[in-house]
Amino acid sequence: MKGENYRNMSAYFSSTKARNNTIKALHDVLPMVMYIFYPIQLIILFINEGIGSEVFLKFTLIPLCTLIVISIVRALINAKRPYEVYNYTPPVQKSTKGKSFPSRHTVSAFIIAMAFMYINVKIGIIMLIIAAVIGVTRVLAGVHFIRDVVSGAAIGVLIGVLGFFVF
């Protein structure tokens, strides 16, 4: 997308209180849903499977290692965010400079969704849908480029498939 598209999106969501509240709610609440259900499932696995079980270890370590590695990679790349490149104020308050590529929220959401897919396919599909909406919301909120989110989703799914279903 071009700078004009990002400025227009920002203006669209900022123009009414309802739109602004909606994009802020999606931006803030959806990640919380993922980050609330993940520890709950972790506790359930701990109780049912035990701390040393393969299921518990995969469910814990694959997302954790992914988060650590992706945080390092994006700090090294340090790509600018759309509002830095195109000089506009996003509808969601964000003052972070750089660290746009890949979207950590999107990577995290997709790797968590893949973890749920490993445990329960139906819940995993619901989580994948939520992860996709999180990614779209990051772009609509003007805090990430499409490439940041698509790359984040691809990384999360690829690591999830390899970590949970191949190895």
C-alpha positions as CSV (number, residue, x, y, z in Angstrom):
1,M,0.0,0.0,0.0
2,K,1.0,3.6,-0.5
3,G,1.3,6.3,2.0
4,E,-2.0,7.8,0.9
5,N,-3.7,4.5,1.7
6,Y,-2.3,4.5,5.2
7,R,-3.2,8.1,5.8
8,N,-6.8,7.5,4.4
9,M,-7.2,4.5,6.7
10,S,-6.0,6.4,9.7
11,A,-8.4,9.3,8.8
12,Y,-11.3,6.8,8.4
13,F,-10.8,5.1,11.8
14,S,-10.1,8.4,13.5
15,S,-13.0,10.3,12.0
16,T,-15.7,8.9,14.3
17,K,-15.6,7.8,17.9
18,A,-17.3,4.4,17.0
19,R,-14.7,3.5,14.4
20,N,-11.9,4.7,16.5
21,N,-13.1,2.6,19.5
22,T,-13.7,-0.4,17.3
23,I,-10.2,-0.5,15.9
24,K,-8.7,0.2,19.3
25,A,-10.8,-2.6,20.8
26,L,-9.8,-5.1,18.1
27,H,-6.2,-4.0,18.4
28,D,-6.1,-4.4,22.2
29,V,-8.6,-7.1,23.0
30,L,-7.9,-9.8,20.4
31,P,-4.3,-10.3,21.4
32,M,-5.5,-10.5,25.0
33,V,-7.8,-13.4,24.1
34,M,-4.9,-15.4,22.7
35,Y,-2.7,-14.5,25.7
36,I,-5.4,-15.4,28.2
37,F,-6.3,-18.8,26.7
38,Y,-2.7,-19.9,26.1
39,P,-1.7,-19.9,29.8
40,I,-5.0,-21.5,30.7
41,Q,-4.3,-24.3,28.3
42,L,-0.7,-24.5,29.6
43,I,-2.1,-25.1,33.2
44,I,-4.5,-27.7,31.9
45,L,-1.6,-29.5,30.1
46,F,0.5,-29.3,33.2
47,I,-2.2,-30.9,35.3
48,N,-3.2,-33.5,32.8
49,E,0.1,-34.4,31.1
50,G,2.8,-33.3,33.5
51,I,5.7,-30.9,33.1
52,G,7.9,-33.4,31.4
53,S,5.5,-34.6,28.8
54,E,6.2,-34.0,25.1
55,V,2.9,-32.2,24.6
56,F,3.6,-29.8,27.5
57,L,7.2,-29.2,26.4
58,K,6.2,-28.5,22.8
59,F,3.3,-26.3,23.8
60,T,5.6,-24.3,26.0
61,L,9.0,-24.2,24.3
62,I,8.1,-23.8,20.6
63,P,6.1,-20.5,21.1
64,L,8.7,-19.3,23.7
65,C,11.6,-19.9,21.4
66,T,9.8,-18.4,18.5
67,L,9.0,-15.2,20.4
68,I,12.7,-14.9,21.5
69,V,14.1,-15.4,18.1
70,I,11.6,-13.2,16.3
71,S,12.3,-10.4,18.8
72,I,16.0,-10.6,18.1
73,V,15.4,-10.7,14.3
74,R,13.1,-7.7,14.2
75,A,15.5,-5.7,16.4
76,L,18.3,-6.5,14.0
77,I,16.3,-5.7,10.9
78,N,14.8,-2.6,12.7
79,A,12.4,-1.8,9.8
80,K,10.4,1.4,10.1
81,R,6.7,1.4,10.7
82,P,4.1,2.8,8.3
83,Y,3.5,5.9,10.4
84,E,7.3,6.6,10.4
85,V,7.7,6.2,6.7
86,Y,4.5,8.1,5.7
87,N,4.4,10.6,8.6
88,Y,0.8,10.2,10.0
89,T,-0.7,9.5,13.3
90,P,-2.2,6.0,13.5
91,P,-5.7,5.6,15.1
92,V,-4.1,3.4,17.8
93,Q,-1.6,5.2,20.0
94,K,1.8,3.9,19.1
95,S,5.1,5.6,19.5
96,T,7.5,2.7,18.8
97,K,10.2,3.5,16.3
98,G,11.3,0.7,14.0
99,K,11.0,-3.0,14.8
100,S,8.1,-3.4,12.4
101,F,9.3,-6.4,10.4
102,P,8.0,-9.0,11.0
103,S,4.9,-8.3,13.2
104,R,5.6,-9.9,16.6
105,H,1.9,-9.8,17.5
106,T,1.1,-11.7,14.3
107,V,4.0,-14.3,14.7
108,S,2.9,-14.8,18.3
109,A,-0.8,-15.2,17.5
110,F,-0.1,-17.7,14.7
111,I,2.4,-19.8,16.7
112,I,-0.1,-19.9,19.6
113,A,-2.8,-20.9,17.1
114,M,-0.6,-23.7,15.8
115,A,0.0,-24.8,19.3
116,F,-3.7,-25.1,19.9
117,M,-4.1,-26.9,16.5
118,Y,-1.6,-29.4,17.9
119,I,-3.8,-29.9,21.0
120,N,-7.3,-29.6,19.5
121,V,-8.1,-28.9,15.8
122,K,-11.4,-27.2,16.4
123,I,-9.9,-24.8,18.9
124,G,-6.9,-24.4,16.7
125,I,-9.0,-23.3,13.7
126,I,-10.8,-20.7,15.9
127,M,-7.4,-19.4,17.1
128,L,-6.1,-19.3,13.5
129,I,-9.1,-17.1,12.6
130,I,-8.4,-14.8,15.6
131,A,-4.7,-14.7,14.6
132,A,-5.7,-13.7,11.0
133,V,-7.9,-10.9,12.4
134,I,-5.1,-9.7,14.7
135,G,-2.9,-9.5,11.6
136,V,-5.4,-7.5,9.6
137,T,-6.1,-5.3,12.6
138,R,-2.3,-4.4,12.8
139,V,-2.5,-3.1,9.2
140,L,-5.8,-1.3,9.7
141,A,-4.5,0.3,12.8
142,G,-1.6,1.6,10.7
143,V,1.1,0.1,12.9
144,H,2.4,-2.5,10.4
145,F,2.8,-2.9,6.7
146,I,1.1,-5.8,5.0
147,R,4.5,-7.5,4.4
148,D,5.1,-7.4,8.2
149,V,1.9,-9.2,8.9
150,V,2.0,-11.7,6.0
151,S,5.6,-12.5,6.9
152,G,4.6,-12.9,10.6
153,A,1.8,-15.2,9.7
154,A,4.0,-17.3,7.4
155,I,6.7,-17.6,10.0
156,G,4.2,-18.6,12.7
157,V,2.6,-21.2,10.6
158,L,5.8,-22.6,9.2
159,I,7.5,-22.9,12.6
160,G,4.2,-24.4,13.9
161,V,3.9,-27.0,11.2
162,L,7.6,-28.0,11.6
163,G,7.7,-27.9,15.4
164,F,4.4,-29.4,16.2
165,F,3.7,-31.8,13.3
166,V,7.0,-32.7,11.6
167,F,9.6,-33.0,14.3
